[in-house]
Amino acid sequence: MNRYMGIDAGGTKVKWAVVDENYRIEEQGSIPTSFAGADDVIDAFCAIVEPYRACVRGIGLSMPGVYREGDPDGVVGGGGALHCLDGYPLGRIMRERTGLATTIENDAMCAALGEYAAGALKGVSLGLMVVIGTGLGGAIVSDGRILRGAHNLAGTVCFVSNDVRQPVTFGSVYGDVTSWRALRDQVCAAKGIESTDEIDGYKIFSWIEAGDEDARRGLDAYALVFDNMLMGLQSVIDPEVVVVGGGISARKELFEAFERMMDKAHVLPIIPRPCIRPAQSGNDANLFGAVRTLRHALGEEGKS
């Protein structure tokens, strides 16, 4: 059975896994995202691959940033937390250093492809994935392919404006009002306390689990904003399924709030009520999506 190396470079950790052709993880691990520069990043990636170089078909990288489909050099556009790689032909460098086929894809797009390969988007003809984090990641999957748009920005829902009377800018876009920090702000406002970095998702949901009515009101306020956003996206994209990922997406209370508040958000019958599902692949979705992108490049997947 064929095996593949998936690497997912995030803001705090670089996760890796050896994945088989049925998207089962055989081995996995992680290292901290703490690098002095581009050379350190590349050396670390190569060190991850080296013990498995003889037994994997290639490397699929999930990275922040913008990438051109089929770019043989895998040039990093942006790089997010790994901005030191901006402009680097990372795909070509990794291929030359390891001797293995290497592909690179945006992390949100990898998450969506991972859910299509082995999660909540499997078998869905047109699906939208949104990932709640420090902002709001997004990607559209159509018949197993990422819908990229003319400039590789299709599905980038975080930049949709909240106020069309003003120019699109940070501070007035979906990413600001649907991030996990926005949830924290809503909950803290409902409780009448200051929203600080010491209050994390675990704390918020521990309040809700304990029956804190103020915290629940804050969660509902956040869910209504989120559902209002989904109604707008439903009218434009008309997905069959919306999958919600990210760290807090594991909480059933979040989806219960989405369901409660959708009764208030869904007021135009002509727009279908969004079908919202939690991501199923969890923290492994990006790895699966990176491997699926690689397998498509190798001609082993009919669609990517």
WORA-V282916 format. One record per residue. N is the residue number from 1. D_LAST is the distance of its C-alpha to the last C-alpha in Angstrom with 1 decimal. Layout:
n->[N;N]
d_last->[D_LAST;D_LAST]
//
This chain:
n->[1;2;3;4;5;6;7;8;9;10;11;12;13;14;15;16;17;18;19;20;21;22;23;24;25;26;27;28;29;30;31;32;33;34;35;36;37;38;39;40;41;42;43;44;45;46;47;48;49;50;51;52;53;54;55;56;57;58;59;60;61;62;63;64;65;66;67;68;69;70;71;72;73;74;75;76;77;78;79;80;81;82;83;84;85;86;87;88;89;90;91;92;93;94;95;96;97;98;99;100;101;102;103;104;105;106;107;108;109;110;111;112;113;114;115;116;117;118;119;120;121;122;123;124;125;126;127;128;129;130;131;132;133;134;135;136;137;138;139;140;141;142;143;144;145;146;147;148;149;150;151;152;153;154;155;156;157;158;159;160;161;162;163;164;165;166;167;168;169;170;171;172;173;174;175;176;177;178;179;180;181;182;183;184;185;186;187;188;189;190;191;192;193;194;195;196;197;198;199;200;201;202;203;204;205;206;207;208;209;210;211;212;213;214;215;216;217;218;219;220;221;222;223;224;225;226;227;228;229;230;231;232;233;234;235;236;237;238;239;240;241;242;243;244;245;246;247;248;249;250;251;252;253;254;255;256;257;258;259;260;261;262;263;264;265;266;267;268;269;270;271;272;273;274;275;276;277;278;279;280;281;282;283;284;285;286;287;288;289;290;291;292;293;294;295;296;297;298;299;300;301;302;303;304]
d_last->[20.3;17.8;17.6;15.6;16.9;15.3;17.4;17.5;20.2;21.9;25.2;27.3;25.5;23.1;21.5;20.3;19.4;19.2;16.6;16.7;14.1;15.0;14.2;17.9;19.5;22.3;23.6;23.1;25.2;25.6;27.8;29.2;27.7;31.0;31.0;33.7;31.4;28.5;30.1;30.4;26.7;25.7;28.4;27.3;23.7;25.1;27.6;24.9;23.2;26.5;27.6;24.4;23.8;25.2;23.1;19.5;17.1;16.0;15.5;12.7;14.4;14.0;16.6;18.4;18.5;16.8;14.7;14.0;10.6;11.4;14.7;16.2;18.7;16.5;19.3;19.7;20.5;22.7;22.0;23.5;25.6;25.0;26.3;28.1;24.9;24.7;24.4;24.0;21.8;20.6;17.9;20.6;23.2;21.4;20.6;24.3;25.7;23.9;23.2;19.6;16.3;15.1;12.2;12.8;11.0;13.1;14.2;14.0;10.3;9.9;12.3;10.4;7.2;10.0;11.8;9.2;9.1;12.9;14.6;15.9;12.9;12.3;12.9;13.3;12.6;13.1;13.5;14.8;15.1;18.1;19.3;23.1;24.5;26.8;25.1;22.4;18.7;16.4;12.8;11.8;8.9;9.4;8.6;5.4;4.5;6.7;10.0;11.6;15.0;17.4;18.0;14.8;16.8;15.5;15.6;18.2;20.6;23.0;24.6;25.6;29.4;31.7;34.5;34.0;37.6;36.6;34.3;30.9;31.7;31.3;33.6;32.8;29.1;27.1;26.2;30.0;30.8;28.0;27.7;29.3;32.2;32.7;33.0;35.5;37.5;37.7;38.9;41.4;42.7;43.3;45.1;47.1;46.1;44.7;40.9;40.6;38.2;40.1;38.7;35.3;33.0;34.9;38.2;37.0;35.8;38.9;41.0;39.2;39.4;43.1;43.7;44.1;44.4;44.1;40.8;39.5;40.6;38.7;35.5;36.1;36.6;33.3;31.5;33.1;31.8;28.3;28.6;30.1;27.1;24.8;27.0;26.5;22.7;22.9;25.0;22.7;19.1;20.4;17.7;18.1;17.9;18.4;17.6;20.0;19.5;21.7;24.8;26.9;24.4;25.8;29.1;29.9;32.5;30.0;28.4;31.9;32.8;29.8;31.0;34.6;34.1;31.8;35.0;36.3;33.2;32.5;35.5;34.1;33.6;31.7;28.7;27.1;27.6;24.3;22.9;22.6;21.2;21.4;18.4;18.7;17.1;19.6;19.8;17.2;14.2;13.6;14.0;11.5;8.8;10.1;10.1;6.6;5.9;9.0;8.4;5.8;8.7;11.1;10.1;10.0;6.8;7.0;3.8;0.0]
//
